[in-house]
Amino acid sequence: MKGSRNLYEMLPAPGFLADLVLLVHGLIVAFGVFGLVLFIIGGIRGWHWVCNPWVRWLHLVTIGFVVVQAWLGQLCPLTIWEHELRRAAGQSAHDQGFIEYWVNALIFHDLPGWVFLLGYTVFGVLVAATWCWLPPCQRSSSPKDSVR
């Protein structure tokens, strides 16, 4: 990927951009994991927002993308972008600040690929199961019903 590496090297502050990509990646992972947990808790407790179709579709598409990437044996584009930006900045994966180190430690693990494939697939099945148990709400025609 010599051509694309040159693109990363032309960007201003590639180290900062790598940190930003890592932060966004961490937020997406948190949305995926904690979103499912909150949907389940909210379904049990009767929280109306957990039926929001926009939130639920975004969550489903996000998790679906992760599962498909895992089955295709491909790395997440965010991981690739972060690594390329770090290379362009002259950094290694271990040349990170405190926050970057811990976000990396929470997201990335040195396990065999089949463990991730199994974990992502089971998680995807759980997300799909919440759609059966707690389907997204239909849009309300009354403005006061949509405020809840």
DSSP file (Angstrom, degrees, kcal/mol; ACC not computed):
  #  RESIDUE AA STRUCTURE BP1 BP2  ACC     N-H-->O    O-->H-N    N-H-->O    O-->H-N    TCO  KAPPA ALPHA  PHI   PSI    X-CA   Y-CA   Z-CA
    1    1 A M     >        0   0    0      0, 0.0     4,-2.2     0, 0.0     5,-0.2   0.000 360.0 360.0 360.0  44.8    0.0    0.0    0.0
    2    2 A K  H  >  +     0   0    0      1,-0.2     4,-1.7     2,-0.2     5,-0.1   0.898 360.0  52.1 -62.3 -40.4    2.8    2.4   -0.8
    3    3 A G  H  > S+     0   0    0      1,-0.2     4,-1.2     2,-0.2    -1,-0.2   0.909 112.0  44.7 -63.1 -42.8    0.4    4.8   -2.7
    4    4 A S  H  > S+     0   0    0      1,-0.2     4,-2.0     2,-0.2    -1,-0.2   0.826 107.4  59.1 -72.9 -29.8   -2.0    5.0    0.2
    5    5 A R  H  X S+     0   0    0     -4,-2.2     4,-2.2     1,-0.2    -1,-0.2   0.901 102.6  53.9 -64.5 -38.5    0.8    5.4    2.7
    6    6 A N  H  X S+     0   0    0     -4,-1.7     4,-1.3     1,-0.2    -1,-0.2   0.878 105.3  54.4 -61.3 -37.1    1.9    8.5    0.8
    7    7 A L  H  X S+     0   0    0     -4,-1.2     4,-0.7     1,-0.2     3,-0.5   0.931 108.9  47.4 -61.0 -45.8   -1.6    9.9    1.2
    8    8 A Y  H >< S+     0   0    0     -4,-2.0     3,-0.8     1,-0.2    -2,-0.2   0.874 109.3  54.3 -64.1 -36.8   -1.4    9.4    5.0
    9    9 A E  H 3< S+     0   0    0     -4,-2.2    -1,-0.2     1,-0.2    -2,-0.2   0.758 103.1  57.3 -69.6 -23.6    2.0   11.1    5.1
   10   10 A M  H 3< S+     0   0    0     -4,-1.3    -1,-0.2    -3,-0.5    -2,-0.2   0.665  86.7  98.0 -80.2 -16.4    0.5   14.1    3.3
   11   11 A L  S << S-     0   0    0     -3,-0.8     2,-0.2    -4,-0.7     6,-0.0  -0.445  83.0-110.2 -72.8 144.4   -2.1   14.6    6.0
   12   12 A P  S    S+     0   0    0      0, 0.0     5,-0.2     0, 0.0    -1,-0.1  -0.528  92.9   0.5 -73.3 141.0   -1.4   17.2    8.7
   13   13 A A     >  +     0   0    0     -2,-0.2     4,-2.3     1,-0.1     3,-0.2   0.916  69.5 179.9  51.5  58.9   -0.7   15.9   12.2
   14   14 A P  H  > S+     0   0    0      0, 0.0     4,-2.3     0, 0.0    75,-0.2   0.815  78.6  57.0 -61.7 -29.6   -1.1   12.1   11.4
   15   15 A G  H  > S+     0   0    0      2,-0.2     4,-2.0     1,-0.2     5,-0.1   0.927 108.7  45.4 -65.5 -43.8   -0.4   11.2   15.1
   16   16 A F  H  > S+     0   0    0     -3,-0.2     4,-2.3     2,-0.2    -1,-0.2   0.909 112.8  50.9 -63.6 -42.4   -3.2   13.3   16.3
   17   17 A L  H  X S+     0   0    0     -4,-2.3     4,-2.7     2,-0.2    -2,-0.2   0.875 107.8  53.2 -63.8 -37.1   -5.5   11.9   13.5
   18   18 A A  H  X S+     0   0    0     -4,-2.3     4,-2.4     2,-0.2    -1,-0.2   0.915 109.6  48.5 -62.9 -42.2   -4.5    8.4   14.6
   19   19 A D  H  X S+     0   0    0     -4,-2.0     4,-2.3     2,-0.2    -2,-0.2   0.900 111.4  50.4 -62.9 -40.1   -5.5    9.2   18.2
   20   20 A L  H  X S+     0   0    0     -4,-2.3     4,-2.5     2,-0.2    -2,-0.2   0.913 110.1  49.0 -64.8 -43.7   -8.8   10.7   16.9
   21   21 A V  H  X S+     0   0    0     -4,-2.7     4,-2.6     1,-0.2    -2,-0.2   0.907 111.2  50.9 -61.8 -41.7   -9.5    7.5   14.9
   22   22 A L  H  X S+     0   0    0     -4,-2.4     4,-2.5     2,-0.2    -2,-0.2   0.905 110.1  49.3 -62.8 -41.7   -8.8    5.4   17.9
   23   23 A L  H  X S+     0   0    0     -4,-2.3     4,-2.2     2,-0.2    -2,-0.2   0.927 112.0  47.5 -63.6 -45.5  -11.1    7.5   20.0
   24   24 A V  H  X S+     0   0    0     -4,-2.5     4,-2.3     2,-0.2    -2,-0.2   0.907 111.3  52.3 -61.1 -41.9  -13.9    7.2   17.5
   25   25 A H  H  X S+     0   0    0     -4,-2.6     4,-2.4     1,-0.2    -2,-0.2   0.922 109.1  49.6 -60.0 -45.0  -13.3    3.4   17.3
   26   26 A G  H  X S+     0   0    0     -4,-2.5     4,-2.5     1,-0.2    -1,-0.2   0.890 110.2  50.4 -61.3 -40.2  -13.6    3.2   21.0
   27   27 A L  H  X S+     0   0    0     -4,-2.2     4,-2.5     2,-0.2    -1,-0.2   0.876 109.9  50.3 -66.3 -37.7  -16.8    5.1   21.0
   28   28 A I  H  X S+     0   0    0     -4,-2.3     4,-2.4     2,-0.2    -2,-0.2   0.914 111.0  48.7 -66.3 -42.3  -18.2    2.8   18.3
   29   29 A V  H  X S+     0   0    0     -4,-2.4     4,-2.7     2,-0.2     5,-0.3   0.927 112.1  49.3 -61.4 -44.5  -17.2   -0.3   20.3
   30   30 A A  H  X>S+     0   0    0     -4,-2.5     4,-2.5     1,-0.2     5,-0.6   0.908 110.1  51.3 -61.9 -41.9  -18.9    1.2   23.4
   31   31 A F  H  X5S+     0   0    0     -4,-2.5     4,-1.4     3,-0.2     5,-0.3   0.917 112.3  47.3 -60.2 -43.5  -22.0    2.0   21.4
   32   32 A G  H  X5S+     0   0    0     -4,-2.4     4,-1.3     3,-0.2    -2,-0.2   0.949 121.3  33.6 -63.3 -50.1  -22.1   -1.6   20.2
   33   33 A V  H  X5S+     0   0    0     -4,-2.7     4,-1.8     2,-0.2    -2,-0.2   0.972 125.9  37.7 -73.8 -55.4  -21.6   -3.2   23.5
   34   34 A F  H  X5S+     0   0    0     -4,-2.5     4,-2.9    -5,-0.3     5,-0.2   0.799 110.6  62.8 -71.5 -26.7  -23.4   -0.8   25.9
   35   35 A G  H  X<S+     0   0    0     -4,-1.4     4,-2.5    -5,-0.6    -1,-0.2   0.947 105.5  45.3 -60.0 -47.4  -26.1   -0.2   23.4
   36   36 A L  H  X S+     0   0    0     -4,-1.3     4,-2.2    -5,-0.3    -2,-0.2   0.928 113.4  50.0 -62.2 -44.3  -27.2   -3.9   23.5
   37   37 A V  H  X S+     0   0    0     -4,-1.8     4,-2.6     1,-0.2     5,-0.2   0.928 112.9  46.6 -59.6 -45.4  -27.0   -3.9   27.3
   38   38 A L  H  X S+     0   0    0     -4,-2.9     4,-3.1     1,-0.2    -1,-0.2   0.849 109.0  54.9 -68.1 -33.9  -29.1   -0.7   27.5
   39   39 A F  H  X S+     0   0    0     -4,-2.5     4,-2.2    -5,-0.2    -1,-0.2   0.916 111.6  44.9 -63.2 -41.8  -31.6   -2.1   25.0
   40   40 A I  H  X S+     0   0    0     -4,-2.2     4,-2.0     2,-0.2    -2,-0.2   0.952 117.1  43.3 -67.6 -49.1  -32.1   -5.2   27.2
   41   41 A I  H  X S+     0   0    0     -4,-2.6     4,-2.6     1,-0.2    -2,-0.2   0.934 115.7  49.8 -61.1 -45.2  -32.3   -3.3   30.5
   42   42 A G  H  X>S+     0   0    0     -4,-3.1     5,-2.5     1,-0.2     4,-1.2   0.852 108.2  53.2 -63.5 -35.3  -34.6   -0.7   28.8
   43   43 A G  H  <5S+     0   0    0     -4,-2.2    -1,-0.2    -5,-0.2    -2,-0.2   0.903 112.4  44.4 -64.8 -40.8  -36.8   -3.4   27.4
   44   44 A I  H  <5S+     0   0    0     -4,-2.0    -2,-0.2     1,-0.2    -1,-0.2   0.898 119.2  42.2 -68.6 -40.6  -37.2   -4.9   30.9
   45   45 A R  H  <5S-     0   0    0     -4,-2.6    -1,-0.2    -5,-0.2    -2,-0.2   0.524 112.5-115.5 -87.5  -6.3  -37.8   -1.5   32.5
   46   46 A G  T  <5 +     0   0    0     -4,-1.2     2,-0.4     1,-0.2    -3,-0.2   0.781  48.4 171.2  80.0  27.5  -40.0   -0.1   29.8
   47   47 A W    > < -     0   0    0     -5,-2.5     3,-0.7    -6,-0.2    -1,-0.2  -0.594  23.9-153.3 -72.5 124.4  -37.8    2.7   28.6
   48   48 A H  G >  S+     0   0    0     -2,-0.4     3,-2.0   100,-0.3    89,-0.2   0.855  85.6  66.5 -69.4 -35.6  -39.4    4.1   25.5
   49   49 A W  G >  S+     0   0    0      1,-0.3     3,-1.9    99,-0.3    -1,-0.2   0.744  85.5  71.6 -62.4 -23.0  -36.2    5.4   23.8
   50   50 A V  G <  S+     0   0    0     -3,-0.7    -1,-0.3     1,-0.3    -2,-0.1   0.644  94.3  56.3 -70.0 -10.4  -34.8    1.8   23.4
   51   51 A C  G <  S+     0   0    0     -3,-2.0    86,-2.8    -4,-0.2    -1,-0.3   0.423  73.5 131.4 -94.9  -0.1  -37.4    1.4   20.7
   52   52 A N    <>  -     0   0    0     -3,-1.9     4,-2.5    84,-0.2     5,-0.2  -0.342  52.5-148.1 -57.0 119.2  -36.2    4.4   18.7
   53   53 A P  H  > S+     0   0    0      0, 0.0     4,-2.7     0, 0.0     5,-0.3   0.846  93.4  54.6 -63.2 -33.5  -35.9    3.0   15.1
   54   54 A W  H  > S+     0   0    0      2,-0.2     4,-2.2     1,-0.2     5,-0.2   0.932 112.3  42.6 -65.1 -45.1  -32.9    5.3   14.2
   55   55 A V  H  > S+     0   0    0      2,-0.2     4,-2.3     1,-0.2    -1,-0.2   0.918 116.6  48.2 -66.0 -43.8  -30.9    4.2   17.2
   56   56 A R  H  X S+     0   0    0     -4,-2.5     4,-2.7     2,-0.2    -2,-0.2   0.905 112.7  47.0 -66.8 -42.0  -31.8    0.5   16.7
   57   57 A W  H  X S+     0   0    0     -4,-2.7     4,-2.9     2,-0.2     5,-0.3   0.919 112.3  50.3 -65.9 -42.7  -31.1    0.6   12.9
   58   58 A L  H  X S+     0   0    0     -4,-2.2     4,-2.2    -5,-0.3    -2,-0.2   0.914 112.9  47.1 -60.3 -42.4  -27.7    2.3   13.5
   59   59 A H  H  X S+     0   0    0     -4,-2.3     4,-2.5     2,-0.2     5,-0.3   0.932 113.1  48.0 -64.0 -46.6  -26.9   -0.3   16.1
   60   60 A L  H  X S+     0   0    0     -4,-2.7     4,-2.8     1,-0.2    -2,-0.2   0.919 113.3  46.8 -62.5 -45.1  -27.9   -3.2   13.9
   61   61 A V  H  X S+     0   0    0     -4,-2.9     4,-2.5     2,-0.2    -1,-0.2   0.907 112.1  51.6 -64.5 -41.2  -26.0   -1.9   10.9
   62   62 A T  H  X S+     0   0    0     -4,-2.2     4,-1.8    -5,-0.3    -2,-0.2   0.949 115.0  40.7 -60.6 -49.9  -22.9   -1.3   13.0
   63   63 A I  H  X S+     0   0    0     -4,-2.5     4,-2.5     1,-0.2    -2,-0.2   0.891 113.1  55.0 -67.5 -39.3  -22.9   -4.8   14.5
   64   64 A G  H  X S+     0   0    0     -4,-2.8     4,-2.6    -5,-0.3    -1,-0.2   0.902 106.5  51.7 -59.7 -41.4  -23.8   -6.3   11.1
   65   65 A F  H  X S+     0   0    0     -4,-2.5     4,-2.6     2,-0.2    -1,-0.2   0.917 109.9  49.2 -60.9 -43.8  -20.8   -4.6    9.6
   66   66 A V  H  X S+     0   0    0     -4,-1.8     4,-2.3     2,-0.2    -2,-0.2   0.917 112.1  48.0 -62.3 -44.5  -18.5   -6.0   12.3
   67   67 A V  H  X S+     0   0    0     -4,-2.5     4,-2.4     2,-0.2    -2,-0.2   0.924 112.7  47.8 -64.6 -44.5  -19.9   -9.6   11.8
   68   68 A V  H  X S+     0   0    0     -4,-2.6     4,-2.1     1,-0.2    -2,-0.2   0.925 111.2  51.1 -63.1 -44.0  -19.5   -9.4    8.0
   69   69 A Q  H  X>S+     0   0    0     -4,-2.6     5,-2.4     1,-0.2     4,-0.6   0.911 110.7  49.5 -58.2 -42.4  -15.9   -8.1    8.3
   70   70 A A  H ><5S+     0   0    0     -4,-2.3     3,-1.0     1,-0.2    -2,-0.2   0.926 111.0  48.1 -64.2 -44.5  -15.1  -10.9   10.7
   71   71 A W  H 3<5S+     0   0    0     -4,-2.4    -1,-0.2     1,-0.3    -2,-0.2   0.813 111.4  50.9 -67.3 -29.4  -16.5  -13.6    8.4
   72   72 A L  H 3<5S-     0   0    0     -4,-2.1    -1,-0.3    -5,-0.2    -2,-0.2   0.554 111.5-123.7 -82.3  -7.1  -14.6  -12.1    5.4
   73   73 A G  T <<5 +     0   0    0     -3,-1.0     2,-0.3    -4,-0.6    -3,-0.2   0.790  64.0 138.6  72.0  27.6  -11.4  -12.2    7.5
   74   74 A Q      < -     0   0    0     -5,-2.4    -1,-0.2    -6,-0.2     2,-0.1  -0.782  53.9-117.2-108.3 149.8  -10.8   -8.5    7.0
   75   75 A L        -     0   0    0     -2,-0.3    -1,-0.0     1,-0.1    -3,-0.0  -0.466  41.5 -94.4 -75.5 154.2   -9.6   -5.9    9.5
   76   76 A C    >>  -     0   0    0      1,-0.1     4,-1.9    -2,-0.1     3,-0.6  -0.466  30.6-126.2 -64.2 137.7  -11.9   -3.0   10.4
   77   77 A P  H 3> S+     0   0    0      0, 0.0     4,-2.9     0, 0.0     5,-0.2   0.845 110.4  58.7 -56.8 -33.3  -11.2    0.0    8.3
   78   78 A L  H 3> S+     0   0    0      2,-0.2     4,-2.5     1,-0.2     5,-0.2   0.886 104.5  50.3 -64.0 -37.7  -10.7    2.1   11.4
   79   79 A T  H <> S+     0   0    0     -3,-0.6     4,-2.4     2,-0.2    -1,-0.2   0.923 112.1  47.2 -64.3 -44.3   -7.9   -0.2   12.6
   80   80 A I  H  X S+     0   0    0     -4,-1.9     4,-2.6     2,-0.2     5,-0.2   0.933 112.8  48.8 -63.2 -46.3   -6.2    0.1    9.2
   81   81 A W  H  X S+     0   0    0     -4,-2.9     4,-2.6     1,-0.2     5,-0.2   0.920 111.6  49.5 -61.0 -44.1   -6.5    3.9    9.1
   82   82 A E  H  X S+     0   0    0     -4,-2.5     4,-2.4    -5,-0.2    -1,-0.2   0.943 112.8  46.5 -61.3 -46.9   -5.2    4.2   12.7
   83   83 A H  H  X S+     0   0    0     -4,-2.4     4,-2.4     1,-0.2    -2,-0.2   0.909 113.5  48.5 -63.1 -42.5   -2.1    2.0   11.9
   84   84 A E  H  X S+     0   0    0     -4,-2.6     4,-2.3     1,-0.2    -1,-0.2   0.898 111.9  49.6 -65.5 -39.7   -1.4    3.8    8.7
   85   85 A L  H  X S+     0   0    0     -4,-2.6     4,-1.6    -5,-0.2    -2,-0.2   0.893 110.2  50.8 -65.4 -39.2   -1.6    7.2   10.4
   86   86 A R  H  <>S+     0   0    0     -4,-2.4     5,-3.2     2,-0.2     4,-0.4   0.918 110.3  49.3 -64.6 -42.4    0.7    6.0   13.2
   87   87 A R  H ><5S+     0   0    0     -4,-2.4     3,-1.4     1,-0.2    -2,-0.2   0.926 109.8  51.5 -60.2 -43.7    3.2    4.8   10.6
   88   88 A A  H 3<5S+     0   0    0     -4,-2.3    -1,-0.2     1,-0.3    -2,-0.2   0.811 110.2  49.7 -63.3 -29.6    3.0    8.2    8.8
   89   89 A A  T 3<5S-     0   0    0     -4,-1.6    -1,-0.3   -75,-0.2    -2,-0.2   0.480 118.1-113.4 -86.6  -2.6    3.6    9.9   12.1
   90   90 A G  T < 5S+     0   0    0     -3,-1.4     2,-0.3    -4,-0.4    -3,-0.2   0.727  73.9 133.4  77.2  21.1    6.6    7.7   12.8
   91   91 A Q      < -     0   0    0     -5,-3.2    -1,-0.3    -6,-0.2     2,-0.2  -0.693  45.9-145.6-102.9 155.6    4.9    6.0   15.7
   92   92 A S    >   -     0   0    0     -2,-0.3     3,-1.3    -3,-0.1    -3,-0.0  -0.660  37.8 -97.8-107.3 172.8    4.6    2.4   16.6
   93   93 A A  T 3  S+     0   0    0      1,-0.3    11,-0.1    -2,-0.2    -1,-0.0   0.755 126.3  48.4 -62.0 -23.1    1.6    0.7   18.3
   94   94 A H  T 3  S+     0   0    0      1,-0.2     2,-1.4     2,-0.0    -1,-0.3   0.482  86.7  89.1 -96.7  -3.1    3.4    1.0   21.6
   95   95 A D    <   +     0   0    0     -3,-1.3     2,-0.3     6,-0.0    -1,-0.2  -0.579  68.6 122.8 -93.2  71.9    4.3    4.6   21.2
   96   96 A Q        -     0   0    0     -2,-1.4     2,-0.1    -5,-0.1    -3,-0.0  -0.881  59.9-112.7-134.3 159.6    1.1    6.0   22.8
   97   97 A G     >  -     0   0    0     -2,-0.3     4,-2.6     1,-0.0     5,-0.2  -0.206  47.3 -88.6 -80.0-179.5   -0.1    8.1   25.6
   98   98 A F  H  > S+     0   0    0      2,-0.2     4,-2.1     1,-0.2     5,-0.2   0.929 125.3  42.9 -58.5 -52.2   -2.0    6.9   28.6
   99   99 A I  H  > S+     0   0    0      1,-0.2     4,-2.6     2,-0.2     5,-0.3   0.928 115.1  49.9 -65.1 -44.7   -5.5    7.3   27.1
  100  100 A E  H  > S+     0   0    0      1,-0.2     4,-2.4     2,-0.2    -1,-0.2   0.904 109.5  52.8 -60.2 -40.9   -4.5    5.8   23.8
  101  101 A Y  H  X S+     0   0    0     -4,-2.6     4,-2.4     1,-0.2    -1,-0.2   0.936 112.8  42.7 -60.1 -47.3   -2.9    2.9   25.5
  102  102 A W  H  X S+     0   0    0     -4,-2.1     4,-1.9     2,-0.2    -2,-0.2   0.861 112.5  51.4 -73.7 -35.3   -6.0    2.0   27.6
  103  103 A V  H  X S+     0   0    0     -4,-2.6     4,-1.7     2,-0.2     5,-0.2   0.933 113.4  47.1 -63.4 -43.1   -8.4    2.5   24.7
  104  104 A N  H  X S+     0   0    0     -4,-2.4     4,-2.9    -5,-0.3    -2,-0.2   0.915 110.2  52.6 -60.7 -43.6   -6.2    0.1   22.7
  105  105 A A  H  < S+     0   0    0     -4,-2.4    -1,-0.2     1,-0.2    -2,-0.2   0.840 111.4  46.8 -63.7 -33.1   -6.0   -2.4   25.5
  106  106 A L  H  < S+     0   0    0     -4,-1.9    -1,-0.2    -5,-0.1    -2,-0.2   0.817 121.2  35.7 -77.5 -30.6   -9.8   -2.4   25.8
  107  107 A I  H  < S+     0   0    0     -4,-1.7     2,-0.4    -5,-0.2    -2,-0.2   0.893 112.3  53.9 -91.0 -43.8  -10.4   -2.8   22.1
  108  108 A F     <  +     0   0    0     -4,-2.9     2,-0.3    -5,-0.2    -1,-0.1  -0.790  58.0 175.6-106.4 134.8   -7.6   -5.0   20.8
  109  109 A H        -     0   0    0     -2,-0.4     2,-1.4     2,-0.1    -3,-0.0  -0.971  35.0-122.9-134.0 149.1   -6.6   -8.4   22.2
  110  110 A D        +     0   0    0     -2,-0.3    -2,-0.0     0, 0.0     0, 0.0  -0.656  63.1 129.5 -93.6  80.8   -4.0  -11.0   21.0
  111  111 A L        -     0   0    0     -2,-1.4    -2,-0.1     1,-0.1     5,-0.1  -0.865  66.1 -81.5-127.7 161.2   -6.3  -14.0   20.5
  112  112 A P    >>  -     0   0    0      0, 0.0     3,-1.2     0, 0.0     4,-1.0  -0.286  42.7-115.2 -61.2 150.7   -6.8  -16.5   17.6
  113  113 A G  H 3> S+     0   0    0      1,-0.3     4,-2.4     2,-0.2     3,-0.2   0.818 112.1  63.1 -57.7 -34.7   -9.0  -15.2   14.8
  114  114 A W  H 3> S+     0   0    0      1,-0.2     4,-2.5     2,-0.2    -1,-0.3   0.806  96.8  59.1 -64.6 -27.1  -11.7  -17.9   15.4
  115  115 A V  H <> S+     0   0    0     -3,-1.2     4,-2.6     2,-0.2    -1,-0.2   0.926 109.2  43.1 -65.7 -44.0  -12.3  -16.4   18.9
  116  116 A F  H  X S+     0   0    0     -4,-1.0     4,-3.2     2,-0.2     5,-0.3   0.916 112.7  52.8 -66.6 -43.0  -13.2  -13.1   17.4
  117  117 A L  H  X S+     0   0    0     -4,-2.4     4,-2.1     1,-0.2    -2,-0.2   0.929 113.6  43.3 -58.1 -46.3  -15.3  -14.7   14.7
  118  118 A L  H  X S+     0   0    0     -4,-2.5     4,-2.7     2,-0.2     5,-0.2   0.932 115.6  48.2 -65.1 -46.5  -17.2  -16.6   17.3
  119  119 A G  H  X S+     0   0    0     -4,-2.6     4,-2.4     1,-0.2    -2,-0.2   0.924 113.7  45.6 -62.2 -45.9  -17.6  -13.7   19.6
  120  120 A Y  H  X S+     0   0    0     -4,-3.2     4,-2.5     2,-0.2    -1,-0.2   0.892 114.0  49.8 -64.9 -39.4  -18.8  -11.3   16.9
  121  121 A T  H  X S+     0   0    0     -4,-2.1     4,-2.3    -5,-0.3    -2,-0.2   0.935 112.2  46.3 -67.0 -45.5  -21.2  -13.9   15.5
  122  122 A V  H  X S+     0   0    0     -4,-2.7     4,-2.2     2,-0.2    -2,-0.2   0.918 113.7  49.5 -61.8 -43.1  -22.7  -14.6   18.9
  123  123 A F  H  X S+     0   0    0     -4,-2.4     4,-2.3    -5,-0.2    -1,-0.2   0.910 109.7  51.4 -62.8 -41.5  -23.0  -10.9   19.7
  124  124 A G  H  X S+     0   0    0     -4,-2.5     4,-2.4     1,-0.2    -1,-0.2   0.885 108.7  51.0 -61.6 -39.5  -24.7  -10.3   16.3
  125  125 A V  H  X S+     0   0    0     -4,-2.3     4,-2.4     2,-0.2    -1,-0.2   0.895 109.2  51.5 -64.7 -39.9  -27.2  -13.1   17.0
  126  126 A L  H  X S+     0   0    0     -4,-2.2     4,-1.8     2,-0.2    -2,-0.2   0.911 109.5  49.6 -62.5 -42.4  -27.9  -11.4   20.4
  127  127 A V  H  X S+     0   0    0     -4,-2.3     4,-1.0     1,-0.2    -2,-0.2   0.935 112.1  47.8 -61.9 -45.5  -28.5   -8.1   18.7
  128  128 A A  H  X S+     0   0    0     -4,-2.4     4,-1.1     1,-0.2     3,-0.4   0.877 108.3  55.8 -62.8 -36.8  -30.8   -9.8   16.2
  129  129 A A  H  X S+     0   0    0     -4,-2.4     4,-2.5     1,-0.2     3,-0.2   0.854 100.9  57.5 -65.3 -34.0  -32.7  -11.5   19.0
  130  130 A T  H  X S+     0   0    0     -4,-1.8     4,-3.3     1,-0.2    -1,-0.2   0.815 100.6  58.5 -66.7 -26.7  -33.4   -8.2   20.7
  131  131 A W  H  < S+     0   0    0     -4,-1.0    -1,-0.2    -3,-0.4    -2,-0.2   0.863 109.4  43.6 -67.9 -34.5  -35.1   -7.2   17.5
  132  132 A C  H  < S+     0   0    0     -4,-1.1    -2,-0.2    -3,-0.2    -1,-0.2   0.909 122.2  38.1 -73.5 -42.6  -37.5  -10.1   17.9
  133  133 A W  H  < S+     0   0    0     -4,-2.5    -2,-0.2     1,-0.3    -3,-0.2   0.884 135.7  18.2 -76.2 -40.0  -38.0   -9.5   21.6
  134  134 A L  S  < S-     0   0    0     -4,-3.3    -1,-0.3    -5,-0.2    -2,-0.2  -0.692  81.5-167.8-135.3  78.1  -38.0   -5.7   21.5
  135  135 A P        -     0   0    0      0, 0.0    -4,-0.1     0, 0.0    -3,-0.1  -0.281  35.5 -90.0 -68.3 154.4  -38.7   -4.5   18.0
  136  136 A P        -     0   0    0      0, 0.0   -84,-0.2     0, 0.0   -85,-0.1  -0.298  50.4-105.1 -59.6 148.0  -38.2   -0.8   17.1
  137  137 A C        -     0   0    0    -86,-2.8     2,-0.2   -89,-0.2     3,-0.1  -0.377  29.0-113.5 -74.3 151.7  -41.3    1.3   17.6
  138  138 A Q        -     0   0    0      1,-0.1    -1,-0.1    -2,-0.1     2,-0.1  -0.572  44.9 -90.7 -77.5 149.6  -43.4    2.6   14.7
  139  139 A R        -     0   0    0     -2,-0.2     2,-0.3     1,-0.1    -1,-0.1  -0.388  43.2-127.0 -61.9 136.4  -43.4    6.3   14.2
  140  140 A S        -     0   0    0      1,-0.1    -1,-0.1     2,-0.1     6,-0.1  -0.641   7.7-151.8 -86.4 142.7  -46.1    8.0   16.1
  141  141 A S  S    S+     0   0    0     -2,-0.3    -1,-0.1     4,-0.0     3,-0.1   0.637  79.3  79.4 -86.2 -14.7  -48.5   10.3   14.3
  142  142 A S  S >> S-     0   0    0      1,-0.1     4,-1.0     2,-0.0     3,-0.7  -0.821  73.3-146.5 -96.1 127.1  -49.1   12.3   17.5
  143  143 A P  T 34 S+     0   0    0      0, 0.0     4,-0.4     0, 0.0     3,-0.4   0.848  98.6  55.8 -60.6 -34.1  -46.4   14.9   18.4
  144  144 A K  T >4 S+     0   0    0      1,-0.2     3,-0.7     2,-0.2     4,-0.4   0.800 102.9  56.0 -71.3 -25.8  -46.9   14.4   22.1
  145  145 A D  G X4 S+     0   0    0     -3,-0.7     3,-0.6     1,-0.2    -1,-0.2   0.801 102.6  55.7 -73.0 -27.6  -46.3   10.6   21.8
  146  146 A S  G 3< S+     0   0    0     -4,-1.0    -1,-0.2    -3,-0.4    -2,-0.2   0.529  95.1  68.6 -82.5  -4.9  -42.9   11.2   20.2
  147  147 A V  G <         0   0    0     -3,-0.7    -1,-0.2    -4,-0.4    -2,-0.2   0.676 360.0 360.0 -86.6 -18.9  -41.7   13.3   23.1
  148  148 A R    <         0   0    0     -3,-0.6  -100,-0.3    -4,-0.4   -99,-0.3   0.497 360.0 360.0 -51.7 360.0  -41.5   10.5   25.7
